Amino acid sequence: MSQGKFFYGHYIVGASMVTQMMYLGLFFTFGVLFPEFENEFGWSRAQISGASSTMFLTMGILGVAMGRINDQIGPRVLLTLSTIIFALGFILMSSMNAIWQLYLFYGVFCGLGVAAHDVVVLSTVARWFKRGRGLVSGLVKTGAGIGQLVVPLFAAFLVIRYGWRDATMAVGIVALIVMVIAAQVIRRDPRSMGLRSWGEEGIEDSNKGEIEEPGLDLKQALRTRQFWLISIAKLADWYCLFTIIVHVVPHGIDQGLEPATAATVLSVIGGCSILGRLTLGAGFDFLGAKRSLLYAFALLFLSVVFLQLLSDPKWLFAFAFVYGVAHGGFFAVASPSVAEYFGTRSHGVIFGIVMFMGSLGGTLGPWLTGWLYDSMGTYDTAFLLVTSFSVLGFLMAIGLKPMSFSNDDRELVK
């Protein structure tokens, strides 16, 4: 069946790009706000990083539930409610004066809001596109790269011009309006609209409600070696990725960069991540999950080794280029990797658990790095740990083996 000139899935891709742009762009602004909190309140880096870790833990725990809820009720209402909570966190941050408020407004409120977004958006896109799934996921995650490029610069401008309190209020209000509108476009799957997935063949429209999506259920996925290898690899890459994102601005300032210049490093990472999202996203469709992950971990390893060898802070921008490509690549291949190994039958809940494993790394990394810095006055040991986790992830990806499944009897073929 022809999908028609205006396949509705393309609108979902656009709305998903906008959603990713706003929520990940705002996440990156935490690095811009980090030195402001340190200077105004005198909080230690471990204390400030702990709020980021709380956000990841909240996101990870609830992400599993969000995947199951999305599989049952669909994305539109879920994204609307989570957006309101997420934006409210930033708005309330504008009036905070105590560390517990940072943990509540950013750690809990923003964590509650973020919990739904990656799982819901990427699972939805995976259902709408059978062919070109890697490329489409890369395009969606390109929205995140644009947000990471633009939003920190915008936030840094607002901080310099109006102060961090007005800046957090402004970005929270903008996120609320834009993301609620985008959420109204998204639908769970093509069958609910009498359509087929892009690239799906041989299914008559009248039978849509009777066709079960291909793949494994959660119990079956948990019994596979591939599930645990992917999950541990995700823990390792998030440990590395979000340690860097939270600490690269204060590290740049320590190395002698001006705060505004150090904040620009975040935007360079975001801009270069677009390249990673597009290249590894498009490449996924012929490389597959294993090789895509190996390339991403190799780039990550090279970038963090380079970070530890820098003699001039200006070289941080060269680091940001290589790291940014790796950063974007990981997010582009995450959802299609789960779909490749386990299908789309229970993609939301399986992907949610994989992301929960990632959130454990994202929880530990920023806090432990802040604690090590406070204890030693340097990031040397912390960055060495980041390097070790990049090696761990690479080894997990090496262990992945091909796997297929039968839609008729659900027998695994390893």
ZABAKE-32263 format. One line per 8 residues: number of its first residue (from 0); for each residue x, y, z of C-alpha. Coordinates in steps of 0.5 Angstrom, whole numbers, plus 500, padded with zeros to 3 digits. Last residue first. Example, Ala and Ser with C-alpha at 12.3 -4.5 7.8 and 13.67 -1.06 7.14 Angstrom:
<rs>
1 = 527 498 514; 525 491 516
</rs>
This chain:
<rs>
413 = 541 466 538; 535 464 535; 529 465 540; 523 462 539; 517 467 540; 512 461 536; 509 465 530; 514 472 530
405 = 520 468 530; 526 471 533; 533 473 531; 540 474 535; 547 476 532; 552 476 538; 554 482 542; 560 481 546
397 = 564 486 543; 559 491 545; 560 489 552; 568 490 551; 567 497 548; 562 499 554; 568 497 559; 573 501 555
389 = 569 507 556; 568 506 563; 575 506 564; 576 513 561; 571 516 565; 575 513 571; 581 516 569; 577 523 568
381 = 575 522 576; 583 521 578; 585 527 574; 579 532 576; 583 536 581; 582 539 588; 583 532 591; 577 531 595
373 = 573 536 592; 574 534 585; 573 526 587; 566 528 590; 564 532 584; 567 526 579; 563 521 584; 556 526 583
365 = 557 526 576; 558 519 574; 554 515 579; 547 518 577; 549 518 570; 551 511 570; 545 509 574; 541 512 569
357 = 544 508 563; 541 502 567; 534 506 567; 535 507 560; 536 499 558; 529 498 563; 525 504 559; 528 501 552
349 = 525 494 554; 518 498 557; 517 502 550; 520 496 546; 515 491 548; 512 488 541; 517 493 537; 523 488 536
341 = 528 485 541; 535 485 538; 534 490 532; 529 494 536; 533 495 542; 539 497 537; 534 502 534; 533 506 541
333 = 540 507 543; 543 508 536; 542 516 535; 543 517 543; 550 514 542; 552 517 536; 551 524 539; 556 523 544
325 = 561 520 540; 560 526 535; 561 531 541; 567 528 544; 571 529 537; 569 536 537; 569 538 544; 576 535 545
317 = 578 540 539; 574 545 543; 578 543 549; 584 545 546; 583 552 548; 585 550 555; 592 549 553; 596 543 555
309 = 591 537 554; 593 530 555; 587 528 560; 582 531 554; 585 527 549; 584 520 553; 577 522 554; 576 524 546
301 = 579 517 544; 575 513 549; 569 516 546; 571 515 539; 572 508 540; 565 507 544; 561 510 538; 565 506 533
293 = 564 500 537; 556 501 538; 555 502 531; 559 496 530; 554 492 534; 547 495 533; 547 494 525; 552 497 520
285 = 547 498 514; 541 501 518; 546 504 523; 550 508 518; 544 513 518; 544 514 525; 551 514 526; 552 519 521
277 = 546 523 523; 547 523 530; 554 524 530; 554 530 526; 549 533 530; 553 531 536; 558 536 533; 553 542 535
269 = 552 540 542; 559 539 543; 560 546 541; 555 548 545; 558 545 551; 564 548 549; 561 555 549; 560 555 556
261 = 567 555 557; 567 561 553; 562 565 557; 565 563 564; 572 565 562; 577 560 560; 583 559 565; 584 551 566
253 = 579 551 572; 574 555 568; 574 549 563; 573 544 568; 567 548 571; 564 548 564; 566 540 563; 563 538 569
245 = 556 536 568; 556 535 560; 563 530 562; 560 526 567; 554 526 563; 557 522 557; 562 518 561; 557 515 566
237 = 552 515 561; 556 510 556; 558 505 562; 551 504 564; 549 504 556; 554 498 555; 551 495 562; 544 495 559
229 = 547 492 552; 550 487 555; 545 485 559; 540 485 554; 544 481 549; 545 475 554; 538 474 553; 533 472 559
221 = 531 479 560; 528 479 553; 524 473 554; 521 476 560; 520 483 557; 516 481 551; 520 479 544; 519 482 537
213 = 513 483 532; 507 487 533; 501 483 534; 496 484 528; 489 484 529; 488 491 530; 491 492 523; 487 487 519
205 = 482 492 515; 488 496 513; 491 490 510; 498 487 512; 503 485 506; 509 490 507; 512 495 512; 517 500 510
197 = 514 506 514; 509 503 519; 502 502 516; 496 506 517; 489 505 520; 490 511 525; 491 507 531; 495 502 526
189 = 500 507 525; 503 507 532; 503 512 539; 501 518 536; 505 525 537; 502 532 534; 499 534 541; 506 533 544
181 = 509 539 540; 504 544 543; 506 542 550; 513 542 548; 513 549 545; 509 553 551; 512 549 557; 519 550 554
173 = 519 557 553; 516 558 560; 522 554 563; 527 558 559; 525 564 562; 524 563 569; 531 559 569; 534 566 565
165 = 531 570 570; 534 567 576; 541 566 573; 542 574 572; 539 578 567; 544 580 561; 550 575 563; 545 569 565
157 = 540 571 559; 546 570 554; 549 564 558; 541 561 557; 541 563 549; 548 559 548; 546 553 552; 540 553 548
149 = 543 553 541; 548 548 541; 545 543 545; 538 544 542; 541 543 535; 544 536 538; 537 534 541; 533 536 534
141 = 539 531 531; 536 526 536; 530 526 531; 534 525 525; 538 520 528; 532 516 530; 530 517 523; 536 514 520
133 = 536 508 524; 529 506 523; 530 507 515; 525 501 514; 520 499 520; 518 507 521; 512 508 525; 514 504 531
125 = 521 506 532; 518 513 532; 514 512 538; 519 508 542; 524 514 541; 519 519 543; 516 515 549; 523 513 552
117 = 527 519 551; 521 524 554; 518 520 559; 523 520 565; 525 528 563; 519 530 567; 520 526 573; 527 528 573
109 = 526 535 572; 521 535 578; 526 531 582; 533 533 581; 532 540 579; 526 542 583; 527 538 589; 535 537 589
101 = 536 545 588; 531 546 593; 535 542 598; 541 546 596; 537 552 599; 535 559 596; 531 557 590; 526 563 586
93 = 529 561 579; 529 554 581; 521 554 581; 521 556 573; 526 550 572; 522 545 575; 515 547 573; 518 546 566
85 = 519 539 567; 512 538 571; 509 541 565; 512 537 560; 511 530 564; 504 532 563; 504 533 556; 508 527 554
77 = 504 522 558; 497 525 555; 500 525 547; 504 518 548; 500 512 548; 496 509 553; 499 502 554; 506 502 551
69 = 506 509 554; 505 507 561; 510 501 560; 515 505 558; 514 511 563; 514 505 568; 521 504 566; 523 511 566
61 = 521 512 573; 527 509 576; 531 512 571; 529 519 571; 529 519 578; 536 517 579; 538 521 573; 535 527 577
53 = 538 525 583; 545 525 580; 544 532 577; 542 534 584; 548 531 587; 553 535 582; 551 541 586; 553 538 592
45 = 559 534 590; 561 541 586; 561 544 593; 556 550 595; 558 557 596; 551 560 595; 553 565 589; 559 563 586
37 = 558 555 586; 550 556 584; 553 561 578; 558 556 576; 553 550 575; 548 554 571; 552 554 565; 553 546 566
29 = 545 546 568; 544 549 561; 545 542 558; 539 539 561; 535 545 557; 538 543 551; 536 536 552; 529 538 553
21 = 528 543 548; 531 540 542; 528 533 544; 521 536 544; 522 539 537; 525 533 534; 519 529 536; 515 534 533
13 = 518 533 526; 519 526 527; 511 525 528; 510 530 522; 514 525 518; 510 519 521; 503 522 518; 506 520 511
5 = 504 526 507; 505 524 500; 501 517 501; 504 511 504; 503 507 498; 500 500 500
</rs>
